[in-house]
Amino acid sequence: MLGGLQSQLAQRPRLRLFLREFGLLAAAWGSLMVVVVWMALCQEWSDMRWLSRNMNYNRQKPGNWKLNHSGYKMLDDIVLDQIPLMTERWITDAVVNSAALIAVGGGMFMARGWQARAVYLRRIAWMMATLYFLRSITISVTTLPPSVNNCKPQVAHNTSDLVRIVPLMISGQLSGCTDKVFSGHTSILIITFLFWTRYARHWTFVAYSAVHTLAGIVCVLAVRLHYSVDVLLAIVLTYSVHQMYYLLLECAVRQRIVGLPRHFLHGSTMYSPGALASRRCASSEIDEIELAESEISPTQKRGSVEQKVQAVYTLGADFDDTKSTVDASFADTHFNCCHISADMLLTNRSPSTVLPTIVAWMDGLHLR
């Protein structure tokens, strides 16, 4: 009986961790679903604005519309001029959807453990939610003409029509005419390729993803879903969001390892003599441990690593004890070094920790 009680107590932290991981995962995918619905509404609004400006449209009689005498002209695109038109749009949808499914399945297979798989799915959801939210803004503020002739948008006349059209647009059964900037299909292709570059255990997976991504982009342009500028912007924005996410996450990890309070990263406190001396003490202790590692047998390596980690974590704890006893000349020397770094950055204020904190929460860093 006592053993069963102990096992139940031991399982409680695991259950609590699982529930918290699942809660963050549900929040990520829930946010993605909300953003997708919002983006579909923005697509509908963009088509309505373009239709009212370029068509003679009778709202009382659905489907009764015709071009104005001036009509509309597609934008000149030197890339589309070189690619033959392909009418089978289902091929493009199949290429993009298969790239997404294979990337999700492959990442889940290559991730180590259930927690890593939850983090993998969470990162996909947060990045795509960010990209789709940016896309909802771009298609709302700028309306480009359709990239094909005789495009007939599905315009909602009332709430029931809107409720019917939005799910069809989300599932891909209906498409808008003016949802151009930027390409959502290309964003999916690029994000899958970038995830392969981080999670693939062999270069052949990255090579396969590169070919799949390139084929998908060509199909997007061939069926005239987007202008080439939409594809180019999608590549740049998707790469930027992906890199920014991991850079901010790395920044949050560094802050967590070092153990500095948040206010150390703002104002002159970051360069105060006590803080500098504390960092110097921890750094020198780590250097001494690394120097002695060559004389330690392989069986004792684990203990040295633990000492190193403990030395890093004592940085923040030793701050209060060190700041009152630090030597002034020593602190002044390191203060000048920090000023040299600030001069190289050419900034007057230290970077904000708001975004790293947000990304750390989104990624579930506090659970690891």
Summary of the structure (lengths in Angstrom):
residues: 368
radius of gyration: 27.4
end to end distance: 31.8
largest distance: 86.7
contacts: 1050
relative contact order: 0.11
helix: 75%
strand: 2%
